[in-house]
Amino acid sequence: MRAHGTLTRWNTDPGFGFFPPAQPGDDLFVHLSAFPRGFEAPRIGGVLSFETEPDTDGRTRAVRIVRAGTPASRHTNATRSSTAREELGRGRIGLTKVVLVMAVLGAGAFAFQQRATLSAVRKPAPAAEPVVSPARSAAAPAAASQFSCGGRTRCPQMRSCANAQYVLQHRPGTQMDGDHDGVPCKDQWCR
C-alpha cells in the first residue's frame, strides 16, 4: 500500500535520508536506490509517494518512491527484462513470417515454372502436310466408306493399316507418322 510523506533529512554523499514516521517510533529510512532512474536529486521538504517493506534487519524502509501525484511504475526489473524479451521475440516472429512468405512465394514460382515447362513439352508439334504417294491416294476414296476417324489419333487405336492411312489423311493432329513420310504405324500395321 502506498503512503505519502515529506522528506525531512537527506545525506547526499552516502545517498540516504528519512521520512517522519506515520506511527510513533523511529524515522522511516530511504536509500537512493529506492528512487527511479533519472529522478532528480531528492530535496528536503519534497512530498513523495512510496511503499514500505522490511529490510534485512527487520526495520521498515521506503521503497519504489515517486513524486506525489505521479503514477507508480508497476514494472519491476524482472518485468522489464521479460518485456524486452517479448519485444525481441516479436522481431523474430516478424522475421519468421517474412521468411515463410518468401518460401511460399519461391515454391509457387518454382511450381509455375515447372508447369509451364511440362506444358511446352506436352504440346504436339504442328502436323506437317502428309506426303501421300499417288497409288495410296487412289485407294483412299474406296476406303472412305469403311472407316471413320472417331477421335482416334494413335496407332494402338487403329484396327488395320488402311484404317491408319484413312485417319492420317482425314484427321489433323494425329500422332501416327513420326518421320512424316506419309506411312503411319510402321511398327504395328504398315510394315
C-alpha positions in Angstrom: 0.0 0.0 0.0 1.3 3.4 -0.9 2.0 6.1 1.6 2.8 9.8 1.3 5.4 11.7 3.2 7.7 14.7 3.3 11.4 14.1 3.2 12.8 15.6 6.5 16.5 14.7 6.2 18.8 13.8 3.3 22.6 12.9 3.3 23.8 13.5 -0.3 27.2 11.7 -0.1 26.1 8.3 1.3 22.7 8.7 -0.6 20.1 8.2 2.1 17.5 10.1 4.1 14.5 9.8 6.4 10.7 10.4 6.4 8.9 11.2 9.6 7.1 8.1 11.0 3.4 7.6 10.3 3.2 6.0 13.7 5.3 6.9 16.8 8.7 5.4 16.6 11.9 5.7 14.5 12.0 7.7 11.3 11.4 5.8 8.1 14.8 5.1 6.3 15.1 5.7 2.5 18.1 4.9 0.3 18.9 6.5 -3.1 18.4 3.1 -4.8 14.6 3.4 -4.0 14.2 6.3 -6.3 13.6 5.6 -10.0 16.4 6.2 -12.5 16.5 9.7 -13.9 14.8 11.0 -10.7 16.3 14.4 -9.8 18.1 14.6 -6.5 15.8 14.3 -3.6 15.0 17.6 -1.8 14.2 18.2 1.8 10.5 19.1 2.1 9.5 17.4 -1.2 6.3 15.4 -0.9 6.9 11.8 -2.1 4.8 8.7 -2.6 6.3 5.4 -1.5 5.7 1.8 -0.4 7.2 0.2 2.7 8.8 -3.1 3.3 11.2 -4.6 5.9 14.9 -4.5 5.3 17.3 -7.3 6.2 17.4 -6.2 9.9 13.6 -6.2 10.1 13.3 -2.4 10.2 10.8 -0.8 7.8 12.2 1.2 4.9 10.7 3.2 2.0 10.9 1.6 -1.5 9.6 2.4 -5.0 9.5 6.1 -4.5 7.8 8.6 -6.9 6.8 12.2 -6.7 3.3 12.6 -5.2 0.7 12.7 -7.9 2.8 10.7 -10.3 1.5 7.2 -11.0 3.8 4.5 -9.6 5.5 2.3 -12.2 4.5 -1.3 -11.7 7.4 -2.6 -13.8 10.0 -4.4 -11.7 13.3 -5.3 -13.2 12.0 -8.8 -13.9 9.0 -7.4 -15.8 11.2 -5.0 -17.7 13.5 -7.8 -18.8 10.6 -10.0 -19.8 9.1 -7.1 -21.8 12.4 -6.7 -23.6 12.4 -10.4 -24.4 8.9 -10.2 -25.7 9.8 -7.2 -28.0 12.8 -9.2 -29.2 10.5 -12.2 -29.8 8.1 -10.0 -31.8 11.0 -9.1 -34.1 11.8 -12.8 -34.5 8.2 -13.6 -35.3 8.2 -10.8 -37.9 11.4 -12.2 -39.4 9.9 -15.7 -39.3 6.8 -14.5 -41.1 8.9 -12.8 -43.8 11.0 -16.0 -44.4 7.8 -18.1 -44.5 6.2 -15.8 -47.1 9.3 -15.8 -49.2 9.5 -19.6 -49.1 5.9 -19.9 -50.2 6.4 -17.4 -53.0 9.5 -19.3 -54.1 7.7 -22.6 -54.1 4.9 -21.1 -56.1 7.2 -19.6 -58.7 9.1 -23.0 -59.0 5.8 -24.9 -59.4 4.6 -22.4 -62.0 7.9 -22.7 -63.9 7.7 -26.5 -63.8 4.1 -26.5 -65.0 5.0 -24.1 -67.9 7.9 -26.4 -68.9 5.7 -29.5 -68.8 3.0 -27.8 -70.9 5.6 -26.9 -73.5 6.8 -30.5 -73.6 3.3 -32.0 -73.9 2.2 -29.8 -76.8 2.4 -31.8 -80.0 4.5 -30.5 -82.8 2.5 -28.9 -85.6 1.4 -31.6 -88.1 3.1 -31.4 -91.4 1.3 -32.0 -94.6 1.4 -35.7 -95.2 3.2 -36.8 -98.3 0.9 -39.3 -100.0 2.0 -41.4 -102.9 -0.3 -41.5 -105.9 -1.0 -45.2 -105.5 -2.3 -44.7 -102.0 -4.4 -41.7 -102.8 -6.4 -43.7 -105.3 -7.1 -46.4 -102.7 -8.2 -43.8 -100.1 -11.6 -42.9 -101.7 -12.6 -46.6 -101.8 -11.7 -47.0 -98.1 -13.6 -43.9 -97.1 -16.9 -45.7 -96.8 -15.4 -48.4 -94.4 -13.6 -46.1 -91.9 -14.2 -43.1 -89.7 -11.8 -41.0 -87.6 -13.9 -41.2 -84.4 -11.4 -39.2 -82.3 -8.6 -41.7 -82.8 -5.1 -40.2 -83.2 -2.6 -43.0 -82.2 -1.6 -46.4 -83.7 -2.9 -48.6 -80.8 -6.4 -47.2 -81.6 -6.3 -48.4 -85.2 -7.6 -51.7 -86.5 -5.6 -52.0 -89.7 -3.0 -50.3 -91.9 -5.8 -49.0 -94.2 -7.7 -47.6 -91.1 -4.5 -45.8 -90.0 -3.9 -44.3 -93.5 -7.5 -43.1 -93.6 -7.3 -41.4 -90.2 -3.9 -39.9 -91.1 -5.3 -38.3 -94.3 -8.6 -37.1 -92.8 -7.8 -36.0 -89.2 -5.3 -33.3 -88.3 -3.1 -33.6 -85.3 -2.6 -37.4 -85.4 0.5 -39.0 -83.8 1.0 -42.0 -86.1 3.6 -40.8 -88.6 6.7 -40.0 -86.6 9.0 -39.4 -89.5 6.4 -37.6 -91.6 6.9 -39.8 -94.7 3.1 -40.5 -95.1 3.3 -44.1 -93.9 1.5 -44.4 -90.5 2.0 -47.0 -87.8 5.1 -48.7 -89.3 5.8 -50.8 -86.2 2.2 -52.2 -85.8 0.2 -52.1 -89.0 2.0 -50.8 -92.1 5.3 -52.7 -92.2 
